[in-house]
Structures are given as structure tokens and as C-alpha cells.
Amino acid sequence: MIGLLVIADNHFIVRGPEPSLEVAHQLARRWSLIQIGSGINATEPYQNWRVSTQEFRENLTWAIILEQPPSPAVSVLLAELAARQVPIRQFSGVN
């Protein structure tokens, strides 16, 4: 499965099952603070997910929005996903 994890004006294309809210926050924290050379794979216990650098948008099967507003380009992608009836979960109040 491939999905989209949106954190305001940042986003990640993620390979893995749709995560829970808690896991989505952990992945966002890990990948938002990544340092050069540290890799883009999640660590235990989140090894089911990894950032993907090349995917077709037609293959996206889920989306999670943790913070608003998404960038204009991501907003277009989210509209495309909604038109294809891809589940989009939206959360507010992120720490």
C-alpha cells in the first residue's frame, strides 16, 4: 500500500499500511527531523513504513492530513484523491 502523509506544507509519500493517528505522528516527527545520512526508513516499532521517492499518484490508496494548510501542490493532489474516492483522514490539534 502507498499513501500520503501531510504535515502542513510538508508531505511524504509512504509505503506501508495506513497508520493509526499515533503512528502517523511518530512517522511525521521522525521524517521531519531527519538528518543527512540517517536514512528515511522508520525505526522499531515502525518498520512497516518507509518514505518512497518515486510513485505514481494513481497508486495512492490512503491519505492522512495531520496539520493544515497543505501546500497548493498537495491540495491539488488531495483533490485528485478525493475525486477517486481514496480515503482521506484529517486530524487537528497536533502537538
C-alpha positions, 0 to 999 in steps of 0.5 A: 500500500502507498499513501500520503502523509501531510504535515502542513506544507510538508508531505511524504509519500509512504509505503506501508499500511495506513497508520493509526493517528499515533503512528502517523505522528511518530512517522511525521516527527521522525521524517521531519527531523531527519538528518543527512545520512540517517536514512528515511526508513522508520525505526522499531516499532515502525518498520512497516513504513518507509518514505518512497521517492518515486510513485505514481499518484494513481497508486495512492490508496490512503491519505492522512492530513495531520496539520493544515494548510497543505501546500497548493501542490498537495491540495491539488493532489488531495483533490485528485484523491478525493475525486477517486474516492481514496480515503482521506483522514484529517486530524487537528490539534497536533502537538 
